[in-house]
């Protein structure tokens, strides 16, 4: 080693203290090996690390019986002795040579006390985090020790030690030979009432272990299996002892096992020019048998401290002139890290009070923490044991945790802001965090917020609204046994179901839930939600337990509603009401939208009342989103008095929606379209083409509106029981409508004669009081139970001239020419032909000897075809035509 006269040599105690830092490892995803250092020491420039050890682990199957090379390079101007090897004196180490008995290393800690409340005890064991959940049932030191030992053993392979509990004491035994380690067990977060005693240096036990060569650089076994590595040869490649070649030979008989060897670095030079930060050894492998990368063997420069607190407190105006804060902890990450000025500053409106006391919780027994308050600032420094704030600052010899207790806080209500009370870490001390939350300050109030309003679709059941967040300003704002209510505003009801039959109870289909991942309940509990009142717009729940220590925040999800079919476009909001302590006017959680849009080709058609087979524009129905048209019947509904014919074509023009074209039908004033598959990846579009309608004489002038309805788009008009309508609108169930035509000219009421009366069995009829004769009387068919009337005499009664009634003997067809209507009836057929279009009727046209060779037609169908109105009077067996 050259130029070492001015080097500072770290003491054995300092090295032991530094070794408590976490293990540093390098392992890319493809790695054949890993490198780790127990205790990357904090060192200064121009110093010497007396000893550190790098563990090299080779994954099973990496070597076989081959010899592979690994190169190690230290930082510039650094040097070291590796496993005793320096330049010119290479050495080979054999797993099976010079085998001698070694010893396990053990430590023992003592547990005292028992938890006064439930909580998580957080420890570090050999640098690994261990969390032990304790309850008041762990009411003796023995039970606490057993709980700790159980947790350590559950992760013993990772920790490297096994634990055995006996009468409040925990014995820790190393699974493999290790360097001496101090402070094997540290408490990082205590539980009130429990103390885990400081551990001593790891000491020899009495159980033998195979330790490989005398220098212990190749363990004979790893986790009970023979080490995969048989030999390691090390040579320094330059006289500065900075570069090393390491040849590793495997044992083919044990190639499936783990392999470990140690590189023990002694007298590691940290040069004066070393940069602050990681001090790394660099590894390379010419044949990629080992992982290339850096491993941190030290940290150049000072360490840092981390500030934490054991819990938070709740501060409310007028009730907390002085309140004791939870213990505050300051943890060094390495020996001597707590240097310089340390301040903990409160925000405006808050000041420190009382007599804060600092002490060592664990670590260096020869120091203490001196504390002084100055209004909103708490000052602390490390002094020799027995000193006070006026004493000289010192540094620790091992990583130490300090605790500040008995600090009080007082509040100026006029200046303090509600919310978190955050204390800021200031001063020249190097720190890993800049603030801690002491507690919360606020009135017995709260805040209510909503997520982005969700789009919900008219007519749909079980639509989910946005989440609702309810946040307290102070713990206990939501009072136990009080009620919180959620009232819906807008065209929606809470989604419900009926249980127990017709007279059963109506209740929520699904309970709103607290989203635990986004909530901070802090012991707040809410009972089940239920309907309040009968109109399904209000639900309520009871607060069953108040929050403690910290204000609660709950995020309610699964807020399911049924949306009114006629909701259209608008907001659905929720008001928070009740006696619980937090209320809010309406806040929007949803935006309603029609599930479909209806449009028409071209301009509005102009149609006449009282005429048949009039063409209207094509109709297009477009989904607003995927899967809003269900796999049920979609209905296109026309007004009363307008009867559509079966469209010439019904097709899906866009999206992956499917319809059952063969089952498209017409019932009264409705076109019914069965949906066989809902859209999944692209919203669907349905087009109806070549549509004709027949309008009755009583259809009023003005827009003829078509409505979109049916179970495919209206899920919630009733819950399966007759007359159980959540929205009380059984006749208003459409989700969209539009004007397809305009009724512009009603049929001329004076075109035909009026006040005509026929009587069953009578060969006379009256026309506006004037009696007329026929050669055949109207009759009721004995089979079809339909009233038949002679076509020619019916036409004559309407003042249709005789020459406009033409008989075709060959086809047995009578044709009536009535203005713009041409109506034909053929003997034996169940149809009338109106303006060239066949119209089905439910009884056949009669003609023959039994009819006196007169064409007889069911009077209702003939009247409809000619545009006349008829009325049947059962008690007198009379037919009234065009009655005024």
C-alpha positions, 0 to 999 in steps of 0.5 A: 500500500502506498502513501498511507502515512496520513490515512485515518484508521477507523476503529473497531467500534466504528466498524462494528457500528457501521455494520448495522446498515442494510445489505447492499446487493446487485442482481439483474434479472438474468444474473448468474450471481449476486454480490452483497455487503453486510453493512456498507460503512459510512467513511470519510475521505482519506481513511481506511476501512479495516475490514468488510466482506463481500458475499458472492452467491452463484445460482444453482447450475451455473458452474458444473465442474468448469472454472470461470473467471471473475474480475474485481476492480476497486475505485481509483487510487484505492487498494485492499488485501483480499482474503489475505492476497496481495500482489505477488502472493496469489492463493487458492482456497479449497472447500474441503481442505483444512476443514475444522469445526466452527461455531454458530453465532448467537445473540439474546435479547430480553422482552419486558412489558405487554401491549396496552393497545393493539398495534404493530411492533416494527423491528430490524433483525440483521438489517431486515424489517420484521413487523409483529402485530401485537394485541392486548391478548399478548399480556405477558413478556413471554407471549410477546417474545413468542410472537416475535420469534414466530415472525423471525422464523417465518422469514429466517432464510432471508434474515439469516437467523433463527429465533427461540423464545423462552420466558420472555427472552429471545435467542437468535442463532445464525444459520451460517457463519457470519462476521461479528455484528452489533445491534442485531435487533433494533426497534424502529417503531415501538408498541406502547407498553413493550420494550425489546432490550438492546442486543449485544454483539453476536457471540459464539455458541456451542453448536458446531458447524462446518466452516470450510477452510480455516479462513472460512472463505468457502463454506462447506454447506449452504442452507444444509446442502453441500456448497456448489463451489469447490475452489476459489483462486485469487490473484492481485493483478497490479502492484497497487492491489486495485485489480484482482482476478478470481477463478471459481471452480464448481463441483459437478456433483453438487451443481444443482445446489447454491454456491457461496464464497466470501471476499474479505477486504482488509485495509481498504484505502479510501483516497483523499479525492474520493467523491461523496456517495457510494464507494463501489467495487466493480465486477466483470466476467469475460465469459458472462458466467458471473454478473457484471455490476457494482457493489457498494462497500462503503458510503463516503461522507456523513450519513443522515437521520430520519424523523418519525412519530409514534402517532398523531393527535387530534386538535380542535378549537377551544378544547386543546390549550395544551395537548401532549404529542406522541413520542418523536424519534430521530434515527441515525442510519450510521454512526455519527450521522447526527451532526450539526443543528437540528430543528423541528418547526411547527406551522403558524398558529402552533407552539411547543410547550411543556418540558420536552425530554430527549434520550437514547432509545437504543444505540450509543450508551455514552450520549444523550439528546439535549432538547430545548423549545423556542416558541414554534421551534424544537431544537435538539443536539447530541451531547455526552451522557449527563450533559444538557443543551449548553454542553458541547455537541458530540457524535455517536460511536454506533447508529443510534435512535433518539426519542423526544417525549413529554412535548406539548403543543398549544394552538392559537385558534385565530391563526391556525389552519385546519387540516394536517399539522405538519412539523418541518425538519430544518437545520444543517443536519443531514436528513432523509425526510423533511417533515412529519405529521404531528396531528390534525386541527379542525372544527367538528365539521368535514368536507364532501367531494365527488369523483368525476361524474359518470355517464349513466344511461336513461332506462338502465338499471344498476348504473354506478355513480361516481365515488363519494368522499366524506372527510372529517376535520376532527376525529369523532365528527361523525357521531356514534348512533347518528344517521347519515342520509344520501338523497338523490336529486334528478331522474334516478332512484336507488337501485332496488329489489323486492323480496318475499313476493308481492307484499314483500320488502323493497330493499337495495339491490346492492349495498354501497361499500367503503373503498378501503384502499382509498379510505382512512377509517381510523376505527370509523364504522358504518352500518348497513344502508337501507331505504328511507321513505317510500319513493326510493330517493333516500338511503340511510345508515347509522354510524356504529363507531366513531373515529379515534386519534385521526380524522376519518376519510371514507370513500363510498363506492358501488352507488347504484341507481336506476335511471328514468327512461325519460331522463334525457340529458342532465345531472344526478346529484346526491345531497348528504343529510342526517344527524351524523355531523356532516352535511352537503348540498347537492353534489353531482355524481352522474350525468344522464344520457339517452342510450340511443339517438334516433334520426331520419333520412331527408325531410319530414314526410307529409301524410294525410289522416285517414289514408293507408300505406303512406311512405315515411323516411327511413329511421336510424337508431344509433347506440350512444355506447357499446352494450346499452341495447340489451339482448331483448326486444327493441320497439319502435312505437308510433302514435295511437291511430298510426299503424306501421306496415312491416318495413322493407328492410331492417339491418345493422349498418355499424358495430357488432350488434346483431338482430334476428331479422327473421323475427322482426314483426308488427303489433298494432302501432309497434315495430318489434326488433329482436336483438340477438347479440349486444354490441361489445367492441363498437356501438351499433346502428340499426336502420329501418328502410321502406316504411309505410304507415296507415293513419286513421282519420282521428290522428291530429294534425302536427308532428308524428313522433316515433318513440324508442322503447322496449325491454332492450333499452328500458330495464327498470320500469318495473321490478317484476311485479305488476304495477310496481313502477319505480318512476310511476310512469307506466305509459312513458317508457321511451328513451328517445323520440323524434318527428318522422312525419307531419300530418298536414291535411286531415281527411275531408269529413264531407267527402263521404256521406255521414250518419249511416246506420246498417242493421244485422238481418235488415235489407234497409239502411238509413243515410242521414235519416233517409231509408235506403234498400239493399238486396242482401242484408248484413250478417254475422258469419257463423264460423268466423264470428265477423259481421259481413256487409255487401261491398257495393251497398256499403260503397253506395252508402258513402255516396261512391258512384255505382260506376266506381264499383267494378266487378270482374267475373273471371277473377271474382273481384270487386274494385272500388274507386274512391278518390285517391283510394283503390280497394279490391276484394277477391272472393275466398281471399283473406286480404284486401288490396289497397292502392296495389298493396295487399292488406291481410284481414282475419276472415275471407271475402265471401261470394256465391249463391249463399250471398245472393251473388254479392261480394260480402266483406267484414265491415271493419276492414272495408271501412278502414280501407276506404277511410270511413269510421264505424261503430258497433252497437251490440244491444241493437245489432247496428253498425254506425258509419261516419257518425257525427 
